[in-house]
Amino acid sequence: MSSIPQCRIEQIGSATSPLFIIQQEIDGIQHTLDKKFESHQQALDYILQQGWQVQRERPTDSMIIASRFLKP
């Protein structure tokens, strides 16, 4: 059984006429949907209608410091 797709929205096209696409990750495999959207909101609505999850970006530089492992 496959897991729920994790999706992120990416902007393509120019700044004056942007288009948005959905990148999906299912069981560690990346897919790009063929469907294009005129706004970020339309893409987000589509993801939510499908019952998919929006993938949260993981910060490369975390502000969390593992202080319990630091020696005084």
Predicted model as a PDB file, atoms N, CA, C, CB and O in Angstrom, pLDDT in the B-factor column:
MODEL        1                                                                  
ATOM      1  N   MET A   1       0.852  -1.188   0.000  1.00 53.00           N  
ATOM      2  CA  MET A   1       0.000   0.000   0.000  1.00 53.00           C  
ATOM      3  C   MET A   1       0.885   1.235   0.000  1.00 53.00           C  
ATOM      4  CB  MET A   1      -0.962   0.007   1.226  1.00 53.00           C  
ATOM      5  O   MET A   1       1.793   1.351   0.823  1.00 53.00           O  
ATOM      6  N   SER A   2       0.626   2.157  -0.917  1.00 62.00           N  
ATOM      7  CA  SER A   2       1.457   3.354  -0.995  1.00 62.00           C  
ATOM      8  C   SER A   2       0.977   4.394   0.013  1.00 62.00           C  
ATOM      9  CB  SER A   2       1.437   3.938  -2.421  1.00 62.00           C  
ATOM     10  O   SER A   2      -0.184   4.410   0.422  1.00 62.00           O  
ATOM     11  N   SER A   3       1.903   5.252   0.393  1.00 80.00           N  
ATOM     12  CA  SER A   3       1.571   6.285   1.367  1.00 80.00           C  
ATOM     13  C   SER A   3       0.921   7.475   0.670  1.00 80.00           C  
ATOM     14  CB  SER A   3       2.828   6.732   2.136  1.00 80.00           C  
ATOM     15  O   SER A   3       0.868   7.542  -0.559  1.00 80.00           O  
ATOM     16  N   ILE A   4       0.434   8.401   1.467  1.00 87.00           N  
ATOM     17  CA  ILE A   4      -0.195   9.617   0.934  1.00 87.00           C  
ATOM     18  C   ILE A   4       0.887  10.465   0.283  1.00 87.00           C  
ATOM     19  CB  ILE A   4      -0.941  10.424   2.061  1.00 87.00           C  
ATOM     20  O   ILE A   4       1.935  10.692   0.887  1.00 87.00           O  
ATOM     21  N   PRO A   5       0.652  10.942  -0.947  1.00 91.00           N  
ATOM     22  CA  PRO A   5       1.658  11.760  -1.624  1.00 91.00           C  
ATOM     23  C   PRO A   5       1.974  13.045  -0.860  1.00 91.00           C  
ATOM     24  CB  PRO A   5       1.188  12.102  -3.026  1.00 91.00           C  
ATOM     25  O   PRO A   5       1.085  13.711  -0.330  1.00 91.00           O  
ATOM     26  N   GLN A   6       3.251  13.367  -0.822  1.00 94.00           N  
ATOM     27  CA  GLN A   6       3.722  14.629  -0.267  1.00 94.00           C  
ATOM     28  C   GLN A   6       3.946  15.541  -1.474  1.00 94.00           C  
ATOM     29  CB  GLN A   6       5.050  14.450   0.616  1.00 94.00           C  
ATOM     30  O   GLN A   6       4.682  15.174  -2.390  1.00 94.00           O  
ATOM     31  N   CYS A   7       3.333  16.706  -1.489  1.00 96.00           N  
ATOM     32  CA  CYS A   7       3.392  17.569  -2.661  1.00 96.00           C  
ATOM     33  C   CYS A   7       3.971  18.930  -2.325  1.00 96.00           C  
ATOM     34  CB  CYS A   7       2.014  17.730  -3.265  1.00 96.00           C  
ATOM     35  O   CYS A   7       3.808  19.437  -1.215  1.00 96.00           O  
ATOM     36  N   ARG A   8       4.648  19.511  -3.300  1.00 95.00           N  
ATOM     37  CA  ARG A   8       5.080  20.894  -3.170  1.00 95.00           C  
ATOM     38  C   ARG A   8       4.769  21.607  -4.477  1.00 95.00           C  
ATOM     39  CB  ARG A   8       6.602  20.990  -2.821  1.00 95.00           C  
ATOM     40  O   ARG A   8       4.729  20.996  -5.545  1.00 95.00           O  
ATOM     41  N   ILE A   9       4.551  22.897  -4.372  1.00 96.00           N  
ATOM     42  CA  ILE A   9       4.174  23.705  -5.521  1.00 96.00           C  
ATOM     43  C   ILE A   9       5.387  24.503  -5.962  1.00 96.00           C  
ATOM     44  CB  ILE A   9       2.977  24.643  -5.188  1.00 96.00           C  
ATOM     45  O   ILE A   9       6.053  25.140  -5.146  1.00 96.00           O  
ATOM     46  N   GLU A  10       5.673  24.464  -7.263  1.00 95.00           N  
ATOM     47  CA  GLU A  10       6.800  25.212  -7.809  1.00 95.00           C  
ATOM     48  C   GLU A  10       6.308  26.152  -8.893  1.00 95.00           C  
ATOM     49  CB  GLU A  10       7.879  24.260  -8.365  1.00 95.00           C  
ATOM     50  O   GLU A  10       5.412  25.818  -9.669  1.00 95.00           O  
ATOM     51  N   GLN A  11       6.908  27.331  -8.934  1.00 94.00           N  
ATOM     52  CA  GLN A  11       6.553  28.311  -9.954  1.00 94.00           C  
ATOM     53  C   GLN A  11       7.442  28.104 -11.174  1.00 94.00           C  
ATOM     54  CB  GLN A  11       6.689  29.760  -9.408  1.00 94.00           C  
ATOM     55  O   GLN A  11       8.660  27.967 -11.061  1.00 94.00           O  
ATOM     56  N   ILE A  12       6.808  28.085 -12.340  1.00 93.00           N  
ATOM     57  CA  ILE A  12       7.535  28.021 -13.598  1.00 93.00           C  
ATOM     58  C   ILE A  12       7.079  29.201 -14.453  1.00 93.00           C  
ATOM     59  CB  ILE A  12       7.298  26.652 -14.333  1.00 93.00           C  
ATOM     60  O   ILE A  12       6.136  29.901 -14.086  1.00 93.00           O  
ATOM     61  N   GLY A  13       7.720  29.421 -15.553  1.00 84.00           N  
ATOM     62  CA  GLY A  13       7.335  30.537 -16.412  1.00 84.00           C  
ATOM     63  C   GLY A  13       7.979  31.831 -15.945  1.00 84.00           C  
ATOM     64  O   GLY A  13       8.868  31.821 -15.093  1.00 84.00           O  
ATOM     65  N   SER A  14       7.534  32.929 -16.499  1.00 86.00           N  
ATOM     66  CA  SER A  14       8.123  34.227 -16.175  1.00 86.00           C  
ATOM     67  C   SER A  14       7.398  34.887 -15.014  1.00 86.00           C  
ATOM     68  CB  SER A  14       8.096  35.143 -17.394  1.00 86.00           C  
ATOM     69  O   SER A  14       6.344  34.424 -14.578  1.00 86.00           O  
ATOM     70  N   ALA A  15       7.974  35.965 -14.526  1.00 82.00           N  
ATOM     71  CA  ALA A  15       7.361  36.693 -13.406  1.00 82.00           C  
ATOM     72  C   ALA A  15       6.067  37.378 -13.849  1.00 82.00           C  
ATOM     73  CB  ALA A  15       8.346  37.738 -12.835  1.00 82.00           C  
ATOM     74  O   ALA A  15       5.158  37.570 -13.041  1.00 82.00           O  
ATOM     75  N   THR A  16       5.983  37.742 -15.120  1.00 89.00           N  
ATOM     76  CA  THR A  16       4.780  38.427 -15.608  1.00 89.00           C  
ATOM     77  C   THR A  16       3.644  37.456 -15.915  1.00 89.00           C  
ATOM     78  CB  THR A  16       5.110  39.232 -16.852  1.00 89.00           C  
ATOM     79  O   THR A  16       2.473  37.815 -15.797  1.00 89.00           O  
ATOM     80  N   SER A  17       3.982  36.234 -16.306  1.00 89.00           N  
ATOM     81  CA  SER A  17       2.937  35.229 -16.554  1.00 89.00           C  
ATOM     82  C   SER A  17       3.346  33.906 -15.910  1.00 89.00           C  
ATOM     83  CB  SER A  17       2.690  35.042 -18.087  1.00 89.00           C  
ATOM     84  O   SER A  17       3.732  32.958 -16.594  1.00 89.00           O  
ATOM     85  N   PRO A  18       3.252  33.864 -14.575  1.00 91.00           N  
ATOM     86  CA  PRO A  18       3.687  32.658 -13.870  1.00 91.00           C  
ATOM     87  C   PRO A  18       2.705  31.503 -14.040  1.00 91.00           C  
ATOM     88  CB  PRO A  18       3.871  32.958 -12.395  1.00 91.00           C  
ATOM     89  O   PRO A  18       1.498  31.704 -14.170  1.00 91.00           O  
ATOM     90  N   LEU A  19       3.243  30.315 -14.036  1.00 96.00           N  
ATOM     91  CA  LEU A  19       2.457  29.090 -13.972  1.00 96.00           C  
ATOM     92  C   LEU A  19       3.006  28.283 -12.810  1.00 96.00           C  
ATOM     93  CB  LEU A  19       2.515  28.278 -15.326  1.00 96.00           C  
ATOM     94  O   LEU A  19       4.169  28.426 -12.430  1.00 96.00           O  
ATOM     95  N   PHE A  20       2.169  27.445 -12.258  1.00 97.00           N  
ATOM     96  CA  PHE A  20       2.565  26.648 -11.099  1.00 97.00           C  
ATOM     97  C   PHE A  20       2.342  25.171 -11.405  1.00 97.00           C  
ATOM     98  CB  PHE A  20       1.771  27.075  -9.829  1.00 97.00           C  
ATOM     99  O   PHE A  20       1.341  24.791 -12.013  1.00 97.00           O  
ATOM    100  N   ILE A  21       3.288  24.352 -10.974  1.00 97.00           N  
ATOM    101  CA  ILE A  21       3.180  22.911 -11.140  1.00 97.00           C  
ATOM    102  C   ILE A  21       3.278  22.248  -9.772  1.00 97.00           C  
ATOM    103  CB  ILE A  21       4.279  22.375 -12.097  1.00 97.00           C  
ATOM    104  O   ILE A  21       3.728  22.853  -8.799  1.00 97.00           O  
ATOM    105  N   ILE A  22       2.850  21.004  -9.722  1.00 97.00           N  
ATOM    106  CA  ILE A  22       2.897  20.253  -8.469  1.00 97.00           C  
ATOM    107  C   ILE A  22       3.937  19.151  -8.607  1.00 97.00           C  
ATOM    108  CB  ILE A  22       1.496  19.660  -8.107  1.00 97.00           C  
ATOM    109  O   ILE A  22       3.895  18.348  -9.539  1.00 97.00           O  
ATOM    110  N   GLN A  23       4.863  19.129  -7.669  1.00 96.00           N  
ATOM    111  CA  GLN A  23       5.855  18.061  -7.562  1.00 96.00           C  
ATOM    112  C   GLN A  23       5.369  17.118  -6.466  1.00 96.00           C  
ATOM    113  CB  GLN A  23       7.304  18.628  -7.246  1.00 96.00           C  
ATOM    114  O   GLN A  23       5.080  17.551  -5.351  1.00 96.00           O  
ATOM    115  N   GLN A  24       5.282  15.844  -6.782  1.00 96.00           N  
ATOM    116  CA  GLN A  24       4.808  14.842  -5.830  1.00 96.00           C  
ATOM    117  C   GLN A  24       5.934  13.912  -5.437  1.00 96.00           C  
ATOM    118  CB  GLN A  24       3.642  14.043  -6.416  1.00 96.00           C  
ATOM    119  O   GLN A  24       6.800  13.588  -6.251  1.00 96.00           O  
ATOM    120  N   GLU A  25       5.919  13.488  -4.199  1.00 93.00           N  
ATOM    121  CA  GLU A  25       6.829  12.444  -3.750  1.00 93.00           C  
ATOM    122  C   GLU A  25       5.993  11.323  -3.150  1.00 93.00           C  
ATOM    123  CB  GLU A  25       7.871  12.995  -2.717  1.00 93.00           C  
ATOM    124  O   GLU A  25       5.297  11.515  -2.152  1.00 93.00           O  
ATOM    125  N   ILE A  26       6.071  10.153  -3.772  1.00 88.00           N  
ATOM    126  CA  ILE A  26       5.331   8.993  -3.294  1.00 88.00           C  
ATOM    127  C   ILE A  26       6.341   7.897  -3.005  1.00 88.00           C  
ATOM    128  CB  ILE A  26       4.255   8.521  -4.333  1.00 88.00           C  
ATOM    129  O   ILE A  26       7.040   7.436  -3.908  1.00 88.00           O  
ATOM    130  N   ASP A  27       6.418   7.484  -1.765  1.00 88.00           N  
ATOM    131  CA  ASP A  27       7.350   6.430  -1.337  1.00 88.00           C  
ATOM    132  C   ASP A  27       8.781   6.737  -1.781  1.00 88.00           C  
ATOM    133  CB  ASP A  27       6.908   5.067  -1.898  1.00 88.00           C  
ATOM    134  O   ASP A  27       9.508   5.840  -2.207  1.00 88.00           O  
ATOM    135  N   GLY A  28       9.183   8.009  -1.681  1.00 87.00           N  
ATOM    136  CA  GLY A  28      10.546   8.410  -2.009  1.00 87.00           C  
ATOM    137  C   GLY A  28      10.805   8.646  -3.488  1.00 87.00           C  
ATOM    138  O   GLY A  28      11.933   8.965  -3.865  1.00 87.00           O  
ATOM    139  N   ILE A  29       9.796   8.499  -4.333  1.00 91.00           N  
ATOM    140  CA  ILE A  29       9.956   8.685  -5.779  1.00 91.00           C  
ATOM    141  C   ILE A  29       9.278   9.990  -6.199  1.00 91.00           C  
ATOM    142  CB  ILE A  29       9.359   7.476  -6.569  1.00 91.00           C  
ATOM    143  O   ILE A  29       8.109  10.219  -5.888  1.00 91.00           O  
ATOM    144  N   GLN A  30      10.030  10.849  -6.914  1.00 94.00           N  
ATOM    145  CA  GLN A  30       9.522  12.156  -7.357  1.00 94.00           C  
ATOM    146  C   GLN A  30       8.727  12.022  -8.653  1.00 94.00           C  
ATOM    147  CB  GLN A  30      10.686  13.150  -7.553  1.00 94.00           C  
ATOM    148  O   GLN A  30       9.125  11.298  -9.565  1.00 94.00           O  
ATOM    149  N   HIS A  31       7.607  12.724  -8.723  1.00 93.00           N  
ATOM    150  CA  HIS A  31       6.776  12.791  -9.928  1.00 93.00           C  
ATOM    151  C   HIS A  31       6.382  14.250 -10.138  1.00 93.00           C  
ATOM    152  CB  HIS A  31       5.501  11.866  -9.808  1.00 93.00           C  
ATOM    153  O   HIS A  31       6.211  14.996  -9.174  1.00 93.00           O  
ATOM    154  N   THR A  32       6.240  14.651 -11.391  1.00 96.00           N  
ATOM    155  CA  THR A  32       5.720  15.976 -11.709  1.00 96.00           C  
ATOM    156  C   THR A  32       4.377  15.790 -12.391  1.00 96.00           C  
ATOM    157  CB  THR A  32       6.713  16.789 -12.614  1.00 96.00           C  
ATOM    158  O   THR A  32       4.277  15.070 -13.385  1.00 96.00           O  
ATOM    159  N   LEU A  33       3.337  16.438 -11.861  1.00 95.00           N  
ATOM    160  CA  LEU A  33       2.029  16.353 -12.492  1.00 95.00           C  
ATOM    161  C   LEU A  33       2.045  17.139 -13.794  1.00 95.00           C  
ATOM    162  CB  LEU A  33       0.924  16.879 -11.547  1.00 95.00           C  
ATOM    163  O   LEU A  33       2.696  18.179 -13.887  1.00 95.00           O  
ATOM    164  N   ASP A  34       1.330  16.644 -14.799  1.00 95.00           N  
ATOM    165  CA  ASP A  34       1.264  17.319 -16.094  1.00 95.00           C  
ATOM    166  C   ASP A  34       0.398  18.572 -16.038  1.00 95.00           C  
ATOM    167  CB  ASP A  34       0.727  16.369 -17.153  1.00 95.00           C  
ATOM    168  O   ASP A  34       0.535  19.469 -16.870  1.00 95.00           O  
ATOM    169  N   LYS A  35      -0.480  18.629 -15.068  1.00 96.00           N  
ATOM    170  CA  LYS A  35      -1.411  19.754 -14.931  1.00 96.00           C  
ATOM    171  C   LYS A  35      -0.677  21.016 -14.490  1.00 96.00           C  
ATOM    172  CB  LYS A  35      -2.525  19.414 -13.924  1.00 96.00           C  
ATOM    173  O   LYS A  35       0.186  20.960 -13.615  1.00 96.00           O  
ATOM    174  N   LYS A  36      -1.019  22.162 -15.100  1.00 96.00           N  
ATOM    175  CA  LYS A  36      -0.436  23.457 -14.732  1.00 96.00           C  
ATOM    176  C   LYS A  36      -1.542  24.361 -14.203  1.00 96.00           C  
ATOM    177  CB  LYS A  36       0.287  24.121 -15.950  1.00 96.00           C  
ATOM    178  O   LYS A  36      -2.695  24.261 -14.621  1.00 96.00           O  
ATOM    179  N   PHE A  37      -1.177  25.239 -13.284  1.00 97.00           N  
ATOM    180  CA  PHE A  37      -2.152  26.114 -12.633  1.00 97.00           C  
ATOM    181  C   PHE A  37      -1.750  27.570 -12.820  1.00 97.00           C  
ATOM    182  CB  PHE A  37      -2.276  25.776 -11.129  1.00 97.00           C  
ATOM    183  O   PHE A  37      -0.564  27.889 -12.907  1.00 97.00           O  
ATOM    184  N   GLU A  38      -2.739  28.447 -12.881  1.00 95.00           N  
ATOM    185  CA  GLU A  38      -2.471  29.867 -13.084  1.00 95.00           C  
ATOM    186  C   GLU A  38      -2.113  30.591 -11.795  1.00 95.00           C  
ATOM    187  CB  GLU A  38      -3.664  30.524 -13.712  1.00 95.00           C  
ATOM    188  O   GLU A  38      -1.551  31.686 -11.833  1.00 95.00           O  
ATOM    189  N   SER A  39      -2.436  29.985 -10.650  1.00 95.00           N  
ATOM    190  CA  SER A  39      -2.097  30.623  -9.382  1.00 95.00           C  
ATOM    191  C   SER A  39      -1.667  29.562  -8.366  1.00 95.00           C  
ATOM    192  CB  SER A  39      -3.298  31.442  -8.843  1.00 95.00           C  
ATOM    193  O   SER A  39      -2.000  28.382  -8.482  1.00 95.00           O  
ATOM    194  N   HIS A  40      -0.925  30.024  -7.381  1.00 95.00           N  
ATOM    195  CA  HIS A  40      -0.478  29.145  -6.288  1.00 95.00           C  
ATOM    196  C   HIS A  40      -1.692  28.588  -5.559  1.00 95.00           C  
ATOM    197  CB  HIS A  40       0.451  29.909  -5.294  1.00 95.00           C  
ATOM    198  O   HIS A  40      -1.709  27.420  -5.172  1.00 95.00           O  
ATOM    199  N   GLN A  41      -2.714  29.432  -5.370  1.00 96.00           N  
ATOM    200  CA  GLN A  41      -3.922  29.017  -4.656  1.00 96.00           C  
ATOM    201  C   GLN A  41      -4.651  27.901  -5.385  1.00 96.00           C  
ATOM    202  CB  GLN A  41      -4.856  30.201  -4.464  1.00 96.00           C  
ATOM    203  O   GLN A  41      -5.150  26.974  -4.748  1.00 96.00           O  
ATOM    204  N   GLN A  42      -4.724  27.972  -6.719  1.00 97.00           N  
ATOM    205  CA  GLN A  42      -5.377  26.911  -7.489  1.00 97.00           C  
ATOM    206  C   GLN A  42      -4.646  25.585  -7.310  1.00 97.00           C  
ATOM    207  CB  GLN A  42      -5.438  27.285  -8.980  1.00 97.00           C  
ATOM    208  O   GLN A  42      -5.277  24.539  -7.162  1.00 97.00           O  
ATOM    209  N   ALA A  43      -3.327  25.629  -7.322  1.00 97.00           N  
ATOM    210  CA  ALA A  43      -2.538  24.411  -7.129  1.00 97.00           C  
ATOM    211  C   ALA A  43      -2.751  23.856  -5.725  1.00 97.00           C  
ATOM    212  CB  ALA A  43      -1.041  24.688  -7.371  1.00 97.00           C  
ATOM    213  O   ALA A  43      -2.903  22.647  -5.547  1.00 97.00           O  
ATOM    214  N   LEU A  44      -2.761  24.737  -4.733  1.00 96.00           N  
ATOM    215  CA  LEU A  44      -2.985  24.317  -3.348  1.00 96.00           C  
ATOM    216  C   LEU A  44      -4.372  23.696  -3.188  1.00 96.00           C  
ATOM    217  CB  LEU A  44      -2.823  25.513  -2.391  1.00 96.00           C  
ATOM    218  O   LEU A  44      -4.518  22.658  -2.543  1.00 96.00           O  
ATOM    219  N   ASP A  45      -5.383  24.326  -3.769  1.00 97.00           N  
ATOM    220  CA  ASP A  45      -6.743  23.785  -3.710  1.00 97.00           C  
ATOM    221  C   ASP A  45      -6.812  22.391  -4.338  1.00 97.00           C  
ATOM    222  CB  ASP A  45      -7.724  24.732  -4.421  1.00 97.00           C  
ATOM    223  O   ASP A  45      -7.487  21.504  -3.817  1.00 97.00           O  
ATOM    224  N   TYR A  46      -6.109  22.203  -5.460  1.00 97.00           N  
ATOM    225  CA  TYR A  46      -6.096  20.912  -6.142  1.00 97.00           C  
ATOM    226  C   TYR A  46      -5.477  19.840  -5.240  1.00 97.00           C  
ATOM    227  CB  TYR A  46      -5.319  21.012  -7.473  1.00 97.00           C  
ATOM    228  O   TYR A  46      -6.006  18.734  -5.133  1.00 97.00           O  
ATOM    229  N   ILE A  47      -4.368  20.167  -4.601  1.00 96.00           N  
ATOM    230  CA  ILE A  47      -3.708  19.223  -3.689  1.00 96.00           C  
ATOM    231  C   ILE A  47      -4.667  18.812  -2.570  1.00 96.00           C  
ATOM    232  CB  ILE A  47      -2.419  19.849  -3.091  1.00 96.00           C  
ATOM    233  O   ILE A  47      -4.792  17.629  -2.253  1.00 96.00           O  
ATOM    234  N   LEU A  48      -5.334  19.790  -1.981  1.00 95.00           N  
ATOM    235  CA  LEU A  48      -6.236  19.514  -0.865  1.00 95.00           C  
ATOM    236  C   LEU A  48      -7.456  18.710  -1.309  1.00 95.00           C  
ATOM    237  CB  LEU A  48      -6.684  20.819  -0.218  1.00 95.00           C  
ATOM    238  O   LEU A  48      -7.929  17.847  -0.569  1.00 95.00           O  
ATOM    239  N   GLN A  49      -7.974  18.988  -2.526  1.00 97.00           N  
ATOM    240  CA  GLN A  49      -9.120  18.236  -3.046  1.00 97.00           C  
ATOM    241  C   GLN A  49      -8.778  16.768  -3.253  1.00 97.00           C  
ATOM    242  CB  GLN A  49      -9.602  18.845  -4.359  1.00 97.00           C  
ATOM    243  O   GLN A  49      -9.638  15.899  -3.104  1.00 97.00           O  
ATOM    244  N   GLN A  50      -7.527  16.489  -3.596  1.00 95.00           N  
ATOM    245  CA  GLN A  50      -7.103  15.105  -3.823  1.00 95.00           C  
ATOM    246  C   GLN A  50      -6.845  14.356  -2.518  1.00 95.00           C  
ATOM    247  CB  GLN A  50      -5.850  15.080  -4.681  1.00 95.00           C  
ATOM    248  O   GLN A  50      -6.693  13.134  -2.521  1.00 95.00           O  
ATOM    249  N   GLY A  51      -6.795  15.091  -1.395  1.00 95.00           N  
ATOM    250  CA  GLY A  51      -6.513  14.461  -0.112  1.00 95.00           C  
ATOM    251  C   GLY A  51      -5.020  14.238   0.103  1.00 95.00           C  
ATOM    252  O   GLY A  51      -4.622  13.436   0.947  1.00 95.00           O  
ATOM    253  N   TRP A  52      -4.200  14.948  -0.663  1.00 94.00           N  
ATOM    254  CA  TRP A  52      -2.749  14.824  -0.545  1.00 94.00           C  
ATOM    255  C   TRP A  52      -2.248  15.775   0.528  1.00 94.00           C  
ATOM    256  CB  TRP A  52      -2.052  15.113  -1.898  1.00 94.00           C  
ATOM    257  O   TRP A  52      -2.997  16.621   1.017  1.00 94.00           O  
ATOM    258  N   GLN A  53      -0.987  15.633   0.891  1.00 94.00           N  
ATOM    259  CA  GLN A  53      -0.387  16.500   1.901  1.00 94.00           C  
ATOM    260  C   GLN A  53       0.584  17.473   1.241  1.00 94.00           C  
ATOM    261  CB  GLN A  53       0.335  15.663   2.981  1.00 94.00           C  
ATOM    262  O   GLN A  53       1.247  17.149   0.257  1.00 94.00           O  
ATOM    263  N   VAL A  54       0.649  18.676   1.811  1.00 94.00           N  
ATOM    264  CA  VAL A  54       1.617  19.663   1.353  1.00 94.00           C  
ATOM    265  C   VAL A  54       2.917  19.398   2.097  1.00 94.00           C  
ATOM    266  CB  VAL A  54       1.106  21.133   1.586  1.00 94.00           C  
ATOM    267  O   VAL A  54       2.942  19.332   3.326  1.00 94.00           O  
ATOM    268  N   GLN A  55       3.982  19.249   1.346  1.00 87.00           N  
ATOM    269  CA  GLN A  55       5.290  18.951   1.932  1.00 87.00           C  
ATOM    270  C   GLN A  55       5.876  20.225   2.522  1.00 87.00           C  
ATOM    271  CB  GLN A  55       6.254  18.342   0.874  1.00 87.00           C  
ATOM    272  O   GLN A  55       5.956  21.259   1.859  1.00 87.00           O  
ATOM    273  N   ARG A  56       6.278  20.127   3.764  1.00 78.00           N  
ATOM    274  CA  ARG A  56       6.908  21.275   4.410  1.00 78.00           C  
ATOM    275  C   ARG A  56       8.383  21.271   4.070  1.00 78.00           C  
ATOM    276  CB  ARG A  56       6.694  21.249   5.949  1.00 78.00           C  
ATOM    277  O   ARG A  56       9.046  20.233   4.075  1.00 78.00           O  
ATOM    278  N   GLU A  57       8.874  22.454   3.775  1.00 68.00           N  
ATOM    279  CA  GLU A  57      10.295  22.577   3.465  1.00 68.00           C  
ATOM    280  C   GLU A  57      11.089  22.436   4.753  1.00 68.00           C  
ATOM    281  CB  GLU A  57      10.606  23.933   2.766  1.00 68.00           C  
ATOM    282  O   GLU A  57      10.752  23.038   5.772  1.00 68.00           O  
ATOM    283  N   ARG A  58      12.129  21.648   4.699  1.00 62.00           N  
ATOM    284  CA  ARG A  58      12.992  21.483   5.867  1.00 62.00           C  
ATOM    285  C   ARG A  58      14.107  22.503   5.778  1.00 62.00           C  
ATOM    286  CB  ARG A  58      13.565  20.034   5.959  1.00 62.00           C  
ATOM    287  O   ARG A  58      14.841  22.537   4.790  1.00 62.00           O  
ATOM    288  N   PRO A  59      14.243  23.335   6.797  1.00 59.00           N  
ATOM    289  CA  PRO A  59      15.319  24.325   6.755  1.00 59.00           C  
ATOM    290  C   PRO A  59      16.680  23.642   6.796  1.00 59.00           C  
ATOM    291  CB  PRO A  59      15.187  25.315   7.923  1.00 59.00           C  
ATOM    292  O   PRO A  59      16.891  22.683   7.538  1.00 59.00           O  
ATOM    293  N   THR A  60      17.601  24.160   5.976  1.00 59.00           N  
ATOM    294  CA  THR A  60      18.935  23.566   5.952  1.00 59.00           C  
ATOM    295  C   THR A  60      19.728  23.963   7.186  1.00 59.00           C  
ATOM    296  CB  THR A  60      19.686  23.985   4.688  1.00 59.00           C  
ATOM    297  O   THR A  60      20.618  23.232   7.622  1.00 59.00           O  
ATOM    298  N   ASP A  61      19.406  25.118   7.746  1.00 61.00           N  
ATOM    299  CA  ASP A  61      20.117  25.589   8.927  1.00 61.00           C  
ATOM    300  C   ASP A  61      19.111  25.743  10.061  1.00 61.00           C  
ATOM    301  CB  ASP A  61      20.859  26.935   8.645  1.00 61.00           C  
ATOM    302  O   ASP A  61      18.416  26.755  10.149  1.00 61.00           O  
ATOM    303  N   SER A  62      19.036  24.764  10.903  1.00 59.00           N  
ATOM    304  CA  SER A  62      18.073  24.769  11.984  1.00 59.00           C  
ATOM    305  C   SER A  62      18.553  25.662  13.125  1.00 59.00           C  
ATOM    306  CB  SER A  62      17.825  23.346  12.484  1.00 59.00           C  
ATOM    307  O   SER A  62      19.750  25.762  13.394  1.00 59.00           O  
ATOM    308  N   MET A  63      17.610  26.299  13.780  1.00 60.00           N  
ATOM    309  CA  MET A  63      17.925  27.153  14.923  1.00 60.00           C  
ATOM    310  C   MET A  63      17.971  26.328  16.220  1.00 60.00           C  
ATOM    311  CB  MET A  63      16.885  28.292  15.046  1.00 60.00           C  
ATOM    312  O   MET A  63      18.328  26.858  17.273  1.00 60.00           O  
ATOM    313  N   ILE A  64      17.621  25.062  16.153  1.00 61.00           N  
ATOM    314  CA  ILE A  64      17.617  24.208  17.338  1.00 61.00           C  
ATOM    315  C   ILE A  64      19.053  23.773  17.639  1.00 61.00           C  
ATOM    316  CB  ILE A  64      16.689  22.966  17.131  1.00 61.00           C  
ATOM    317  O   ILE A  64      19.766  23.275  16.768  1.00 61.00           O  
ATOM    318  N   ILE A  65      19.439  23.967  18.851  1.00 59.00           N  
ATOM    319  CA  ILE A  65      20.784  23.580  19.273  1.00 59.00           C  
ATOM    320  C   ILE A  65      20.651  22.477  20.319  1.00 59.00           C  
ATOM    321  CB  ILE A  65      21.584  24.809  19.842  1.00 59.00           C  
ATOM    322  O   ILE A  65      19.926  22.619  21.304  1.00 59.00           O  
ATOM    323  N   ALA A  66      21.355  21.389  20.089  1.00 59.00           N  
ATOM    324  CA  ALA A  66      21.293  20.272  21.032  1.00 59.00           C  
ATOM    325  C   ALA A  66      22.184  20.605  22.229  1.00 59.00           C  
ATOM    326  CB  ALA A  66      21.739  18.926  20.352  1.00 59.00           C  
ATOM    327  O   ALA A  66      23.295  20.090  22.357  1.00 59.00           O  
ATOM    328  N   SER A  67      21.679  21.469  23.095  1.00 60.00           N  
ATOM    329  CA  SER A  67      22.482  21.954  24.216  1.00 60.00           C  
ATOM    330  C   SER A  67      22.761  20.881  25.249  1.00 60.00           C  
ATOM    331  CB  SER A  67      21.794  23.110  24.875  1.00 60.00           C  
ATOM    332  O   SER A  67      23.746  20.977  25.981  1.00 60.00           O  
ATOM    333  N   ARG A  68      21.935  19.881  25.325  1.00 60.00           N  
ATOM    334  CA  ARG A  68      22.160  18.854  26.333  1.00 60.00           C  
ATOM    335  C   ARG A  68      23.419  18.032  26.045  1.00 60.00           C  
ATOM    336  CB  ARG A  68      20.951  17.937  26.414  1.00 60.00           C  
ATOM    337  O   ARG A  68      23.946  17.368  26.938  1.00 60.00           O  
ATOM    338  N   PHE A  69      23.896  18.077  24.812  1.00 60.00           N  
ATOM    339  CA  PHE A  69      25.111  17.351  24.461  1.00 60.00           C  
ATOM    340  C   PHE A  69      26.375  18.204  24.518  1.00 60.00           C  
ATOM    341  CB  PHE A  69      24.968  16.778  23.092  1.00 60.00           C  
ATOM    342  O   PHE A  69      27.482  17.693  24.347  1.00 60.00           O  
ATOM    343  N   LEU A  70      26.210  19.491  24.757  1.00 60.00           N  
ATOM    344  CA  LEU A  70      27.359  20.381  24.851  1.00 60.00           C  
ATOM    345  C   LEU A  70      27.940  20.320  26.247  1.00 60.00           C  
ATOM    346  CB  LEU A  70      26.970  21.823  24.491  1.00 60.00           C  
ATOM    347  O   LEU A  70      27.203  20.278  27.232  1.00 60.00           O  
ATOM    348  N   LYS A  71      29.239  20.314  26.332  1.00 59.00           N  
ATOM    349  CA  LYS A  71      29.892  20.304  27.643  1.00 59.00           C  
ATOM    350  C   LYS A  71      30.140  21.746  28.075  1.00 59.00           C  
ATOM    351  CB  LYS A  71      31.232  19.494  27.604  1.00 59.00           C  
ATOM    352  O   LYS A  71      30.469  22.598  27.250  1.00 59.00           O  
ATOM    353  N   PRO A  72      29.982  22.016  29.368  1.00 59.00           N  
ATOM    354  CA  PRO A  72      30.189  23.408  29.855  1.00 59.00           C  
ATOM    355  C   PRO A  72      31.657  23.821  29.793  1.00 59.00           C  
ATOM    356  CB  PRO A  72      29.679  23.552  31.305  1.00 59.00           C  
ATOM    357  O   PRO A  72      31.998  24.945  30.161  1.00 59.00           O  
TER     358      PRO A  72                                                      
ENDMDL                                                                          
END                                                                             
